[in-house]
Amino acid sequence: MKVWFRMVTRHYWIDRIEKAWGKRSVLWLSGVRRAGKTCLCQSLPKIEYFDCELPRTRRMMADPEGFLESLRGKRIVLDEIHRLDNPSELLKIAADHFPNIHIVATGSSTLGASSKFRDTLAGRKCDLWLTPMCLRDLADAKQTDLKHRLLRGGLPPFFLVKNLEERDFQEWTDAFWAKDIQELFRLERRDSFQKFTELILMQSGGIFEATRFATPCEVSRPTIANYLRLLEATFVAHVIRPFSARRPTEIVSAPKVYAFDTGFICYYRGWQQLREEDLGILWEHFVLNEMMAHLQSREIGYWRDKRGHEIDFVLAARRKSPIAIECKWSADGFSPINLAAFRTQHPQGENVVLAADITRPFARSYGALPVRFENLASFIDELKLENRS
């Protein structure tokens, strides 16, 4: 794959790294494979880069104290740090004894998901999750065609390359298995795991039932549950759990599972060009990615009752009324039926419709039901202000 994505400076994420360094000297930068962690780190000003995949780099770090002593006062990147025998030891020593060294350590999984990390460094580091490309990244890339983003996905090399080929997806899948799953988790039964991953990508956005995957993957239900945990730990899948007050009419336990990237969804569904009917589900995924990028959290729910009414996403911060979010490619496609059903169970809170064709926010009432129509950028700005208050 010929890539040009190194030329894109992702200012939003650089700013978040700088702010994180103002709180802690050690930053754990995680994200799905090829989300752009390496290029982001190399674009930081006055940075020294160390690739832990290289044997000579690992030999340099065999004596963590000696290695860090030579870097006092510097800003460094420790890329693919899980390749070290004891990566958390080096980061712990750095946080405790070399606070004037600013470190970004990268990995493709949550810290502590693998036995490689014997210490989660609680209280010693900041965390930053680099998601697939968000709206701010599209602006930096000077490519704001949303349909292009939905079809190609948000991994920079897939989004920016001139000609995306089928083998690029297969190469990603092979590297994900070899470098993330095998190295971090020592999983066996490659065919079963990859079949499960393929099914998750194809059926993304649906309610998850482990028993439906056990037979085609030829494994047990507990194994399917473990596979899902690994996909979640490596950011390939997001488990969205139901929001409820545990009323008899509500779905309270069945999660929905969303794949990490719209490009992979399109590939596994065989969509080489997008039809109008494809845009709604992909827009829903893009909205989820945007919220996760800015909130830095997967604590987002959905709502469904036993009569089939459903709300795409629910944001429910502690001691705050839930925000109900409906995602529509076009605002004209909105019907208030589902929001009205939700508010009979949960009367307090804002009702928001996020549509791709809204340029200027507006409000409308459906009887006693007030609804705010927003574009995604303005809604995210409001969320960030609310989180700072």
C-alpha positions in Angstrom: 0.0 0.0 0.0 1.4 3.4 -1.0 0.6 5.8 1.9 0.7 9.6 2.1 -0.8 9.9 5.6 2.5 10.9 7.2 2.0 14.4 5.8 -1.2 14.9 7.9 -0.6 16.7 11.2 -3.4 15.7 13.6 -3.5 18.9 15.7 -6.4 17.8 17.9 -4.5 14.7 19.2 -1.2 16.6 19.5 -2.9 19.1 21.7 -4.4 16.3 23.9 -0.9 14.8 24.3 0.6 18.1 25.4 -2.2 18.7 27.9 -1.8 15.1 29.3 1.9 15.8 29.8 0.9 18.8 31.9 -0.6 16.3 34.4 1.7 13.3 34.2 5.0 12.6 32.7 4.0 9.2 31.3 1.2 8.9 28.7 -0.2 5.6 27.5 -1.4 6.0 23.9 -3.6 3.2 22.8 -5.6 2.5 19.7 -6.5 -0.1 17.1 -3.7 -1.3 14.8 -2.9 1.4 12.1 -5.0 4.1 13.7 -1.9 6.3 13.3 -0.2 6.1 16.7 3.4 6.0 15.2 2.9 8.9 12.8 1.2 11.0 15.5 4.1 10.4 17.9 6.7 11.2 15.2 4.9 14.5 14.5 5.4 15.7 18.0 7.9 18.6 18.3 11.3 17.9 19.8 10.7 14.2 20.2 13.1 11.2 20.3 11.6 8.1 18.9 12.4 4.5 19.9 10.9 1.5 18.1 10.6 -1.3 20.6 10.1 -3.9 17.8 13.8 -3.5 16.9 16.2 -5.9 18.8 18.9 -3.2 19.3 16.3 -0.9 20.8 15.3 -3.6 23.3 18.9 -4.2 24.2 19.3 -0.4 25.0 16.4 -0.8 27.5 17.7 -3.9 29.2 18.9 -1.6 31.9 15.9 0.7 32.4 17.7 3.1 34.8 20.8 3.5 32.5 18.5 4.0 29.5 16.5 6.7 31.3 19.5 8.4 32.8 20.7 9.4 29.4 17.4 11.0 28.5 16.8 13.4 31.4 14.7 16.4 30.4 13.7 15.0 27.0 10.5 13.9 25.3 10.5 10.4 24.0 8.3 7.9 22.3 8.4 4.2 23.2 6.5 2.7 20.3 5.1 -0.9 20.6 6.4 -1.1 24.1 4.7 -4.4 24.7 7.7 -6.0 22.8 9.8 -5.5 26.0 10.0 -8.3 28.5 8.6 -6.1 31.3 7.3 -2.9 29.8 5.5 -1.7 32.9 8.8 -1.9 34.9 10.4 0.7 32.7 7.4 3.0 32.8 7.1 2.7 36.6 10.7 3.6 37.1 10.3 6.6 34.7 7.2 7.9 36.5 8.7 7.5 40.0 12.4 8.5 39.4 12.6 10.4 36.2 9.6 12.8 36.2 11.4 15.3 33.9 11.3 12.8 31.0 8.1 13.0 29.1 7.1 9.7 27.7 4.5 8.5 25.2 4.3 4.7 25.2 2.1 3.1 22.5 0.2 -0.1 22.2 -2.7 -1.7 20.4 -4.6 -2.8 23.5 -5.8 -1.4 26.8 -3.0 -1.4 29.4 -3.3 -4.4 31.6 -5.3 -6.5 29.1 -2.2 -8.7 28.6 -0.1 -10.5 31.2 2.9 -8.7 29.6 1.9 -5.7 31.8 2.4 -6.7 35.4 1.5 -3.3 36.8 -1.3 -1.1 35.4 0.6 2.0 36.6 -2.5 3.4 38.4 -1.9 7.0 39.4 1.4 7.2 37.5 0.2 7.8 33.9 -2.4 9.5 31.7 -4.4 7.5 29.1 -5.2 8.6 25.6 -7.2 6.5 23.1 -6.5 7.3 19.5 -9.7 6.5 17.6 -10.1 6.2 13.8 -10.2 9.6 12.2 -12.7 12.1 13.6 -14.1 15.3 12.2 -11.0 17.3 13.3 -8.8 14.8 11.6 -10.7 15.2 8.3 -10.2 18.9 8.5 -6.5 18.4 9.0 -6.4 16.1 6.0 -8.3 18.6 3.9 -10.7 15.9 3.0 -14.1 16.5 4.4 -16.1 14.3 2.1 -18.1 12.3 4.7 -19.2 9.6 2.3 -15.5 9.0 1.4 -14.8 8.6 5.2 -17.7 6.2 5.6 -16.6 4.0 2.7 -12.9 4.0 3.3 -13.0 4.1 7.1 -10.9 6.1 9.5 -7.5 4.4 9.5 -5.3 7.0 7.9 -3.5 4.7 5.4 -6.9 3.4 4.2 -8.5 6.8 4.1 -5.7 8.7 2.3 -4.3 6.2 -0.1 -5.2 6.8 -3.7 -6.1 3.2 -4.6 -7.3 0.9 -1.8 -7.0 -2.7 -2.6 -8.6 -5.8 -1.2 -5.2 -7.2 0.0 -4.8 -4.2 2.3 -7.6 -5.5 4.4 -6.2 -9.0 4.5 -2.7 -7.6 5.4 -4.3 -5.7 8.3 -6.2 -8.9 9.5 -3.0 -10.9 9.3 -1.0 -8.3 11.3 -3.7 -8.0 13.8 -3.7 -11.7 14.5 0.1 -12.0 14.5 1.1 -8.9 16.4 -1.8 -8.2 18.7 -3.6 -11.4 19.4 -0.7 -13.9 19.3 1.9 -11.7 20.9 -0.3 -10.3 23.6 -2.7 -13.1 24.4 -1.2 -16.4 22.9 -4.6 -17.4 21.5 -5.0 -20.6 19.6 -7.5 -21.5 16.9 -6.8 -18.8 14.4 -9.6 -19.8 12.0 -12.3 -19.7 14.7 -11.2 -16.3 16.0 -10.9 -14.8 12.6 -14.3 -16.1 11.6 -15.8 -14.5 14.7 -14.0 -11.2 13.9 -15.4 -11.3 10.4 -19.0 -11.9 11.7 -18.7 -9.0 14.1 -17.6 -6.7 11.3 -20.4 -7.9 9.1 -23.2 -7.7 11.7 -21.9 -4.6 13.4 -24.5 -2.6 15.3 -26.7 -5.5 16.1 -27.7 -7.0 19.5 -25.1 -9.6 20.5 -26.0 -13.1 21.4 -23.0 -15.4 22.0 -24.9 -18.6 21.1 -25.4 -17.3 17.6 -21.7 -17.2 17.0 -20.7 -20.5 18.6 -21.8 -22.8 15.8 -20.3 -21.0 12.8 -17.1 -20.5 14.7 -17.0 -24.1 16.0 -16.3 -23.1 19.6 -18.2 -22.9 22.9 -20.2 -20.0 24.2 -17.6 -19.2 26.9 -15.0 -19.1 24.1 -17.1 -16.6 22.1 -17.4 -14.4 25.2 -13.6 -14.5 25.6 -13.1 -13.6 21.9 -15.3 -10.6 22.4 -13.3 -9.5 25.4 -10.1 -9.6 23.2 -11.7 -7.6 20.4 -12.8 -5.0 23.0 -9.4 -4.9 24.6 -7.7 -4.3 21.2 -10.4 -1.7 20.2 -11.7 -3.7 17.3 -15.2 -4.0 18.9 -17.1 -1.8 21.2 -19.7 -3.3 23.5 -22.6 -0.9 24.1 -24.8 -2.0 27.0 -28.5 -1.1 27.5 -29.5 1.8 29.6 -32.5 1.0 31.8 -34.2 1.6 35.1 -34.7 -2.2 35.2 -38.4 -1.9 34.4 -40.1 -5.0 33.1 -40.7 -3.4 29.8 -37.1 -2.6 29.1 -34.2 -4.7 27.6 -31.7 -4.8 30.5 -29.0 -7.3 29.6 -28.5 -7.7 25.8 -25.6 -5.6 24.6 -25.0 -4.3 21.1 -21.6 -4.7 19.5 -20.2 -2.1 17.1 -17.1 -2.7 14.9 -14.3 -0.2 15.1 -14.3 1.2 11.6 -16.8 1.9 8.8 -14.3 0.9 6.1 -14.0 -2.6 7.4 -17.8 -2.9 7.7 -18.1 -1.9 4.1 -15.4 -4.3 3.0 -16.9 -7.3 4.8 -20.4 -6.5 3.6 -19.2 -6.2 0.0 -20.1 -2.5 -0.4 -17.8 -1.0 -3.0 -20.0 2.0 -3.5 -22.5 3.4 -1.0 -26.2 3.3 -1.6 -28.6 5.7 0.1 -29.8 2.8 2.4 -26.3 2.1 3.5 -25.6 5.6 4.9 -27.7 5.5 8.0 -25.9 2.6 9.8 -22.5 4.0 8.8 -23.4 7.4 10.1 -24.4 5.8 13.4 -21.0 4.3 13.6 -19.3 7.6 12.8 -21.3 9.4 15.5 -20.2 6.7 18.0 -16.6 7.1 17.0 -16.8 10.9 17.3 -18.3 10.7 20.8 -15.7 8.1 21.9 -12.8 10.2 20.5 -13.8 13.3 22.5 -15.2 11.7 25.6 -12.4 9.2 25.8 -14.9 6.6 27.1 -16.9 3.7 26.0 -19.5 4.4 28.7 -22.2 5.0 26.2 -25.5 3.1 26.2 -28.5 2.4 24.0 -32.1 1.8 24.9 -34.7 -0.7 23.7 -38.0 -1.8 25.1 -39.8 -5.1 24.5 -42.1 -3.6 22.0 -39.2 -2.8 19.7 -38.7 0.9 20.3 -35.1 1.8 20.3 -32.8 4.8 20.9 -29.4 4.7 19.2 -27.4 6.1 22.1 -27.9 7.3 25.6 -25.4 9.4 27.5 -26.1 9.0 31.2 -23.6 10.8 33.5 -24.0 10.3 37.2 -26.5 12.6 38.8 -27.5 14.0 35.4 -30.6 13.2 33.3 -29.9 11.0 30.3 -29.4 12.5 26.9 -31.2 10.5 24.2 -29.5 10.6 20.8 -31.0 9.5 17.5 -28.7 9.3 14.5 -30.2 10.1 11.0 -28.3 10.6 7.7 -31.1 13.0 6.9 -33.1 15.0 9.4 -36.2 14.3 7.2 -36.0 10.6 8.2 -36.7 11.3 11.9 -39.8 10.1 13.6 -40.5 11.0 17.2 -42.1 7.6 18.1 -39.0 6.0 19.7 -38.1 9.1 21.7 -41.6 9.4 22.9 -41.5 5.8 24.1 -38.2 6.4 25.9 -39.5 9.5 27.6 -42.5 7.6 29.0 -40.0 5.6 31.0 -37.4 8.3 31.6 -39.1 11.7 31.5 -36.2 14.0 32.3 -33.4 14.8 29.9 -32.5 16.2 26.5 -33.6 14.7 23.2 -31.1 15.1 20.3 -31.2 14.2 16.7 -27.8 14.2 15.0 -28.2 14.4 11.2 -25.5 14.7 8.5 -27.4 17.3 6.6 -27.9 19.8 9.4 -25.8 22.9 9.0 -27.5 25.0 11.6 -29.0 23.6 14.9 -32.7 24.1 15.5 -35.4 22.9 17.9 -38.9 21.4 17.3 -41.6 20.2 19.5 -43.7 17.1 18.9 -46.6 17.7 21.2 -45.0 17.8 24.7 -41.8 16.3 23.4 -39.0 18.8 22.7 -36.3 17.7 20.2 -33.1 19.5 19.4 -31.7 18.9 15.9 -27.9 19.3 15.8 -24.9 18.7 13.5 -22.3 16.5 15.0 -19.6 19.2 15.4 -21.8 21.5 17.4 -23.0 18.7 19.6 -19.5 17.5 20.4 -18.5 21.1 21.3 -21.4 21.2 23.8 -20.4 17.9 25.3 -16.8 19.1 25.8 -18.0 22.3 27.5 -20.4 20.2 29.7 -17.5 17.9 30.7 -15.3 20.8 31.7 -18.1 22.4 33.9 
